[in-house]
């Protein structure tokens, strides 16, 4: 399912926040507890990246990051962006792509050109919304069980095509998947249950899970075979579950270790589960320091958790 015209790529990336070829180790070979490379979701430094793609990537490597996950290509072609990632001494094993917004085959070709092992949907709209960005938000904040059944079917279809292209598809969550749809059922449970494990894995955005009222550690432990990657992020003022995107009572994003998300326990659970890629991601706005300084704080907090 593809639709376009309702929202620009830049608007999409701002709303949802959310290289070199990836290594060839299968997940089954990746030992639980083995050191994991420090990664960052490039949405965190998206403004810097658009202004100076090469310089921003080099600064991230200087901070210490080894892996990056893309969120668009900073107005570069996928091939040109891959070259910039390589020149900075980084790897890009995963790419967030606009599945559901653009042609699946084209997006998979972009992922292949980048050298990505994983191709990820940040969100996966079940149908075309009306009204641009506000229409997208309304759709996402009012998803029904039937919508999640549709999304599961779409994910399986994308996963099949990704597999044929030599890549693995993964679904990335926000908080909206954890709204009670009735009787304790959630969209995330539907997606886990109705997607084919051979075709669809999950990138657990553990910060958004926590915002939505879920326990990331328990989810990782219960579904270790399905969760291939983690996003770790922190929030302040987590006083109650919030399952609406851009809600007025949403908690405040902050640097890892400065909020109320137990990132250490989450990373430990991911490593026990054999997760191979862990990306820090910080949601804007950056109220206490510029994004690049925040990235350095995030790295300093995350890196000790990743050592073997």
C-alpha positions in Angstrom: 0.0 0.0 0.0 1.5 3.3 -1.1 0.2 6.8 -0.9 1.8 10.2 -1.3 1.1 13.9 -1.3 -0.3 14.1 2.2 3.0 14.9 4.0 6.5 15.7 3.0 9.5 13.6 4.0 10.8 16.3 6.2 7.5 16.7 8.0 7.3 13.0 8.4 10.7 12.7 10.0 10.1 15.7 12.3 6.8 14.1 13.5 7.9 10.6 14.1 11.4 11.1 15.4 11.7 9.0 14.9 27.1 3.3 5.2 29.0 0.7 4.8 27.5 -2.7 4.3 26.4 -4.4 7.6 28.3 -7.3 9.0 27.3 -10.8 7.9 27.0 -12.5 11.3 23.6 -14.0 11.7 21.8 -13.2 14.9 22.1 -16.8 16.0 25.8 -16.5 16.1 25.8 -13.2 18.0 26.4 -14.3 21.6 24.2 -12.9 24.3 26.3 -10.5 26.4 28.8 -9.8 23.7 29.8 -6.2 23.4 27.5 -4.2 21.1 28.7 -1.3 19.0 27.5 2.2 20.1 24.9 3.5 17.6 22.9 6.6 17.1 19.7 7.3 15.2 20.5 10.2 12.9 17.1 11.8 13.5 18.7 13.0 16.8 21.1 15.3 14.8 18.8 15.8 11.8 19.2 19.6 11.6 23.0 19.4 11.8 23.0 16.6 9.2 21.1 18.6 6.7 23.4 21.6 7.1 26.7 19.6 7.0 26.3 15.9 6.3 30.0 15.1 6.1 31.0 17.2 9.1 28.2 15.9 11.3 29.0 12.3 10.6 32.6 12.9 11.3 31.8 14.6 14.6 29.7 11.6 15.6 32.6 9.3 14.9 34.8 11.6 17.0 32.4 11.3 19.9 32.8 7.6 19.7 29.8 6.3 17.8 30.5 3.3 15.5 27.1 2.8 13.9 24.4 5.1 12.6 20.8 4.4 11.6 19.5 6.6 8.8 16.3 8.7 8.8 16.4 10.0 5.3 19.7 10.8 3.5 20.2 14.5 4.2 19.3 15.6 0.7 22.0 13.2 -0.7 21.4 10.2 -2.9 21.7 6.8 -1.0 25.0 6.1 -2.8 26.4 9.5 -1.9 25.2 9.2 1.7 26.8 5.7 1.9 30.1 7.2 0.8 29.9 9.9 3.5 29.2 7.3 6.2 32.2 5.2 5.0 34.5 8.3 4.9 33.6 9.1 8.5 34.5 5.6 9.6 31.0 4.6 10.5 28.6 1.8 9.6 25.0 2.0 8.7 23.4 -1.4 9.3 19.9 0.0 9.4 17.7 2.5 7.6 14.4 4.0 8.5 12.5 4.3 5.2 9.0 5.7 4.4 7.2 2.5 3.9 3.5 3.2 3.1 4.4 6.6 1.9 6.6 5.7 -1.1 6.9 2.7 -3.4 8.2 -0.3 -1.5 10.5 -1.5 -4.4 12.1 1.9 -4.6 12.7 2.1 -0.9 14.2 -1.4 -0.8 16.6 -0.4 -3.6 17.6 2.7 -1.5 18.3 0.4 1.4 20.3 -2.0 -0.7 22.3 0.9 -2.2 23.1 2.1 1.4 24.3 -1.3 2.3 21.7 -1.8 5.1 21.0 -5.1 6.6 17.7 -3.9 8.2 15.0 -1.7 6.5 12.6 -0.2 9.0 9.3 1.5 9.0 9.2 4.3 11.6 5.4 4.3 11.2 3.2 2.2 8.9 -0.1 3.9 8.0 -2.9 1.5 7.1 -4.5 3.9 4.7 -4.2 7.3 3.2 -5.1 10.1 5.7 -6.6 13.5 4.8 -5.3 16.9 5.8 -1.5 16.7 5.6 0.5 16.3 8.9 -2.5 16.8 11.1 -4.4 14.1 9.2 -1.5 11.7 9.7 -1.5 12.5 13.4 -5.2 12.0 13.6 -5.0 8.6 11.9 -2.1 7.4 14.1 -3.8 8.5 17.3 -7.1 6.8 16.4 -5.9 3.5 15.0 -8.3 0.6 15.6 -7.7 -3.1 16.0 -8.8 -3.5 12.4 -6.1 -1.0 11.4 -3.5 -3.0 13.1 -4.7 -6.2 11.4 -4.2 -4.3 8.1 -0.7 -3.1 9.2 0.3 -6.7 10.1 -0.6 -7.8 6.6 1.3 -4.9 5.1 4.3 -5.7 7.2 4.3 -9.3 6.1 4.2 -8.1 2.4 7.1 -5.7 2.9 9.0 -8.3 4.8 8.6 -10.8 2.0 10.0 -8.3 -0.5 12.8 -7.3 1.8 13.8 -10.9 2.2 13.8 -11.4 -1.5 16.1 -8.4 -1.8 18.5 -9.8 0.8 17.5 -7.6 3.7 15.4 -7.9 6.9 12.3 -5.8 7.5 11.7 -4.5 11.0 8.8 -2.5 12.6 9.6 0.4 14.8 7.1 1.4 17.5 6.0 4.6 19.1 3.6 4.9 22.1 0.5 4.6 20.0 0.8 0.8 19.7 0.2 0.5 23.5 -3.3 2.1 23.7 -5.9 -0.3 25.0 -8.1 -1.2 22.1 -10.5 -3.1 24.3 -10.2 -6.0 26.7 -6.5 -5.2 27.2 -5.6 -5.8 23.6 -3.0 -3.5 22.1 -1.8 -2.8 18.6 1.7 -4.1 19.5 0.2 -7.4 20.6 -1.6 -7.7 17.3 1.5 -7.0 15.2 3.6 -9.5 17.2 0.9 -12.2 16.8 -0.1 -11.7 13.2 3.3 -11.0 11.5 5.5 -13.9 10.3 8.7 -14.2 12.4 10.6 -15.2 9.3 9.7 -11.9 7.6 9.1 -9.3 10.3 11.3 -8.4 13.2 11.0 -5.5 15.6 13.0 -2.5 16.5 11.9 -1.9 20.0 11.8 1.9 20.8 12.1 1.3 24.5 11.6 5.0 25.4 8.3 5.2 23.6 7.3 1.8 25.1 7.8 3.3 28.6 5.9 6.4 27.7 3.0 4.2 26.4 2.8 2.4 29.8 4.6 -0.8 28.7 7.6 -2.4 30.5 10.4 -2.6 27.9 12.4 -5.2 29.9 9.4 -7.6 30.1 8.6 -7.1 26.4 12.2 -7.8 25.4 12.4 -10.9 27.6 9.0 -12.2 26.3 9.8 -11.6 22.7 13.6 -11.9 22.4 13.4 -13.9 19.2 11.5 -11.1 17.5 13.4 -8.1 18.7 16.4 -7.4 16.5 17.4 -3.9 17.5 16.8 -1.3 20.3 16.2 2.4 20.4 17.2 3.7 23.9 16.0 7.2 24.9 15.1 9.0 28.1 12.2 11.2 29.3 11.5 13.3 32.3 8.1 13.7 34.0 6.8 10.2 33.3 3.8 10.6 35.6 1.3 8.5 33.6 1.0 6.5 30.4 0.6 8.6 27.3 -0.5 6.8 24.1 -1.0 9.8 21.8 1.7 11.2 19.5 2.4 14.9 20.2 0.1 14.9 23.1 0.0 18.1 25.2 0.8 16.1 28.4 3.6 14.2 26.8 6.8 13.7 29.0 9.9 15.8 28.3 12.7 14.3 26.2 16.1 14.4 27.8 19.6 12.9 27.5 20.1 9.3 28.5 20.6 9.0 32.2 19.0 12.3 33.0 15.4 11.1 33.0 13.3 8.4 34.5 13.7 5.5 32.0 15.8 2.7 33.4 18.0 2.5 30.3 20.6 0.3 32.1 18.1 -2.4 32.8 16.8 -2.1 29.2 20.2 -2.4 27.6 21.1 -5.4 29.9 17.8 -7.1 28.8 18.7 -6.5 25.1 22.1 -7.9 25.5 20.8 -11.0 27.2 18.4 -11.4 24.3 21.3 -11.2 21.8 20.3 -7.9 20.3 23.0 -6.8 17.8 22.3 -3.1 17.3 21.5 -0.5 19.9 20.9 3.0 18.8 20.5 6.0 21.1 17.9 8.4 20.0 16.8 11.7 21.6 13.6 13.4 20.7 13.6 17.2 20.0 13.3 19.8 21.3 16.7 20.2 22.7 16.1 22.6 25.6 19.3 22.3 27.6 22.0 22.0 25.0 22.5 21.7 21.2 21.8 18.4 19.6 25.4 17.5 19.0 26.3 18.1 22.7 23.3 16.1 23.7 24.6 13.3 21.5 27.9 13.3 23.3 26.1 13.1 26.7 24.0 10.2 25.4 27.1 8.4 24.2 28.9 8.9 27.5 25.9 7.3 29.3 25.4 4.5 26.8 28.9 3.3 26.1 29.7 1.7 29.4 26.5 -0.3 29.2 27.6 -1.9 25.9 30.9 -3.3 26.9 31.4 -7.1 27.1 
